[in-house]
Amino acid sequence: MTLVDRQAPVSAQSMRALTLVADRKIELLDVAAPPPPASGEVQIGIKAIGLNHIDVWGWRGMAFAKRKLPLVVGAEAAGEIRAVGSGVTGFAVGDPVVAYGGLTCGMCKACREGRDNLCENIGGIMGFHVDGFARDLVNMPARLVVPVPPAIAFRDAACAPVAFATVQHMLFDNAKLEPGETILVQAGGSGIGTAAIKMAKAIGCTVITTVGDDEKAAKAKALGADHVINYRTERFEGIVRKLTGKKGVDVAFEHVGPDTFNGSLLCLKRGGRLVTCGSTSGQSTTINLFQLYLQQYRIFGSFGASIRNIRESLAKMASGLLPVIDTEVPLADFERGLARLESRQVFGKIIVTF
Ligand SMILES: [Zn+2]
């Protein structure tokens, strides 16, 4: 395997690409570099990749995912512009950028209305269905590329397209979290959990969060969480009722799934909102329909984000609301990063650097 220099010029014949070749088998391959960007495209030199649970799902293999291996991994990234195709304005070589990893059509009603994650003709999610960002160079339609404000590090910006934007979309587009409300953030030590705690605190909410060990509890407190519950040693439902004077919380932020979903519903006040973007503990659960309508709960399924949410996330970073980084690993240690994420030993995001 020959590795090209990390500052490889645009005309390089080959480049590195971290490629899923079989379930749980990722190899750093030497592949052909992309051609110069076509009309309407830019070429991005990738600098940092953010790992998310979707990478773990992809790595393990998912029966329902329509995709073909080998597949370049990496669902969110930050980098810099290396070349600009004809007809593209607003980007110059050297500009720091992130990209939207859903290959939307840009034409359908949802796309025209800025609801990119509801595109009716989506061509796949990069790093999951189609080749992702874990390669030296990638050509992208300029309409999917978002400039990064000055002074934001690549490792931080790399958390904007999926982790931060997902949380932004969940909390503010879906659950419509308001200043002064109380929110329960499940798994507050995760990449999105840490982002949710910080975003909710930033607008003056009371934050109750759950974590799996006492060390994470201290870290969640340090992030600003008002109350931290170790779900392994305490029943969070009872504690949340007690903390809220038996009223319940306004919003529950879910992504754990069957292990916590019904408990999260029980924590809601009447008319409360539950928003979920994940199900790491399994796919199915049962819910009490009497409770659902009598308590007038509102449940939001949330997946991904809009390009606007990425801009909003970067604006938050520019104002000082930065992601919590658990670990930075070099490209060759991508699988070690995934294993760490899978083991739930993380507090914050894992970043893979180029
Ligand atoms: Zn569309």
Residues whose N, C-alpha, C, O or C-beta is under 5 A from the ligand:
A	BS01	ZN	T104 C105 G106 M107 C108 C111 C119 E120 N121
